[in-house]
Amino acid sequence: MIGLAGGSGSGKTSVAKALARDFKDKGAIVIEQDWYYRNIPDDSKINVTDWNFDHPDSVEFPLLIHHLKELRHGRAVDAPQYDYSTHSRKKETRHILSQPVIILEGILILDNPEVRDLMDIKIYVDTDADVRFIRRLHRDIHERGRNVDNVITQYYKTVRPMHETFVEQSKKYADIIIPQGAENYVAIDVLKTKIKWLLREAHGR
């Protein structure tokens, strides 16, 4: 199990996809922390723009941990899927079969000690704040139907302070720190070599 953490827009997803492609023949799956966002309560008077998606309480970590343990024991899970247009989970789930390589990516996964304990390799993708913000701005406008003012307000109100409080400090738990995300080809190649070694060890046992 490989954990990929880092700030929003750091390039975690790109690194996860690069690894998954390389180990597709070995059996690799990607699990996203974002799938496990909690629903905003129907009776909540909180405006969705004020909802803190970057705080650990926004993620249903007990369910995520249960699913990770099931996958590690070779059992399939039905993972939730989050709909950013409605800010709630979809009725449909995603059936995930256990595979030799499990890649978990998310901003808060190194902050949670129970999740950390399940990982064989812990990685932090370290990218400059201005690059992360630009990527997030582009993603939220083009993929999630947000507007510029809304994205900027959310960044200053919750994203930036939560990054400094929970995400940045979790870097100290990483085994490997990758600057520049998926553009750091040397670091990714080194990581792939390590994963291949672990797979050979597992096969030998």
ZINORWO-V210184 format. One line per field, one symbol per residue. phi: phi as a letter, one per 20 degrees, with the letter a starting at -180 (. if undefined). psi: psi as a letter, one per 30 degrees, with the letter a starting at -180 (. if undefined). burial: b if it has 16 or more other ideal C-beta (glycine too) atoms within 10 Angstrom, else e. Layout:
# ZINORWO-V210184
phi = ???
psi = ???
burial = ???
This chain:
# ZINORWO-V210184
phi = .ddddqffnfogfffgffffffdffenccdddgffegfffggefeffgfefefdegffdefgfffgffffffendfcdefcedffdlbffffddedefcfddddcrfdfefefffgfeeecdcdedcggfffffffgffffedcmedgfffffffffcffffffedegffgfeffcddfmmffefffffffffffffffffffff
psi = kkkjlllkgfgeeeeeeeeeeegeffjklkkkeffgklkkkegkgkkfffkjfgkfffkieeeeeeeeeeefggklljklkkjfffhlkleklkjkkklejjjkklfgfffjeeeeffkekkkkjjkkeeeeeeeeeeeeeffgglleeeeeeeeeeeeeeeeeeeeeffeffkekkjkgbffieeeeeeeeeeeeeeeeeeee.
burial = bbbbbbbbbbbbbbbbebbbebbeeeebbbbbbbbbbbebeeeeeeeeeebebbeeebbbbeebbebbeebeeeeebebbebeeeeeebeeeeeebeebebbbbbbbbbbbbeebbebbebbbbbbbeeeebbebbbeebeeeeebeeeebeebbeebbbebbeebbeebbebbeeebeebbebeebbeebeeebeebeeeeeee
